[in-house]
Amino acid sequence: MKTLKNFWYIAVLLLFFTPILTSCGDDDGSISLGTPKYESVSGKYNITSPGSQYRSIELGASGNYIVITGSSYYAQQARSGQKKSSFFYQDKTDASRATNYNGIIYGTYTQLADGSFDLEGFGIVKIIYAEDKTVTGIELTPETGGPVTLTVEKEEVMADDDMTNALCRTWRMDKLEINLTEGDQSFSATVTRDNWQDYEIMETFGDEVLFSKSGTYMVTYVDGAIGISSWKWKNKDAGTIFYSWDNQWYEDEFVTLSFSGNTLIIHEVYEEDDYEYYKEETYTYLVAE
């Protein structure tokens, strides 16, 4: 039987197969989410300084940051246009809230009294503004090494609306409902962070999921791996979004989102009938942090 490997190694949303989506029928359609703490200062800053070891620094709305280094597989893949097909894994450390996975640094941040940001496990970042309030650079004082001033360009952000504001924050993976059919065999399960190791089809389980108005979609896994993709609306009224792992957008790579209180439900159905009928349906439940 096929496995859900691609679901977890390629995306949190999404199988690497061509998906066929149906609407979710077990939510009430309500959105009960407040404004994330750092919504007003969130953003992605692409670093333009020649020779910088950093590609971008992003401040998420819920207080999580992402630093992409030039040596990361994500940065190399984005430049080359190669299709992302898997991630390399390392053990997750509990020594700090910062995780460095394959050149992607992820952790939590707080805003200091002087307006700068303390990126835990990474360093202090202060944003530099021009007279017209546009961002021109950042002052970075890493935890190791001396301070440096970097020129940056702030990524354009999506317009405010109820759906975008609800989606763009950090989520905690709660559970995954799976229904598989292959030929005359079927399998159903509800998988959580407490029982995922009981299922052979599960090779890991999602931990945190971040969406940003800069178009970043990121998932961290319980084994310490990190995957970064991009997202954009396909049809906001229908709750569908495109996703891309290789800086290219494909019409058949999208999923359907719905909200129920403080929970985001991601629904996907994949079907094929090459040799024998195969259907894979998943509901992924994420809870706002």
Residue, then its C-alpha position, 0 to 999 in steps of 0.5 A: m500500500k502507498t504511504l503518507k510519506n510525501f504528505w509529511y516530507i513534502a508538505v503539511l498541507l499536501l501530498f506530492f501527488t496531483p490532488i483532487l479536492t472536496s469541501c470539508g463538511d464537519d466544520d461550522g465555518s466560524i472564525s474565532l481568532g484574535t489578532p496575533k501579538y506581532e501582526s503589526v511588525s511581521g514581515k519578510y526581509n530579503i537581504t540584498s547585501p553582497g556576500s551575506q551569509y543570510r538570504s532572508i529574515e522573517l518575523g511571523a505574526s505569532g512571534n516566530y522567526i525564520v532565517i534562511t541562510g545561503s547554504s540552506y537546501y531551501a535557498q539552493q533549491a529556490r535558485s536552481g528551480q529543482k523540485k523539492s522531494s525530501f528533507f534531511y533529518q537531524d535530532k531536535t534539541d530542547a536546549s533552545r527555542a531555536t532550531n537550525y535545520n539544514g541552514i534554516i534557523y527557526g525560533t521565537y522572538t520578542q520585541l525589546a523596549d527600544g523597538s528591536f527584536d530578540l530572536e532567541g538563539f540567533g541574535i538581535v535585529k533592529i529594522i532601519y527605516a528611511e524618512d518615508k518609512t520604507v525599510t532600507g536595512i537591518e542591524l544584526t547582532p548575532e549571538t556569535g560574532g560582531p554586529v553587521t548592517l545589512t541592506v534589505e528589501k521587504e517582501e510585499v504582503m497580502a491585503d488584509d481580509d478576514m480569511t488572510n488574517a485568520l490563516c496567517r499565524t503560527w499553528r500547532m498540529d493537533k491531529l490527522e484523520i486518514n481514510l485510505t482505500e486501495g482495491d478492496q482494502s481500506f484503512s482509517a485512523t486518527v493520528t496524533r503526536d502521541n500515537w503516530q509511531d503506532y502506524e507504519i504509514m507515518e514516518t513523522f508527525g507535524d509540530e508547528v505550522l506557520f503561514s505569513k502574508s509574505g506568502t511563506y508556508m512552513v512546517t516543523y516536525v517532531d523529529g526536528a526537520i523543517g520544510i518551507s514552501s510558498w502559498k497564495w490564494k486560488n479562490k478565497d471565497a472557496g477557501t482554496i490555496f495554491y502551494s509551491w515547493d519549487n517557485q513554480w505554481y501548478e494548477d493542480e497543487f492546491v488544498t481547501l481550508s476551513f475554520s471552526g473556532n480556533t481550529l484550521i481544517i485542511h482537507e484533501v482527497y487524492e484519487e487514481d485508477d491506473y492499476e487498481y482504484y486508490k483513494e486517499e483522504t485526509y483532514t488535518y487539524l491545526v490549532a491556533e497558538 
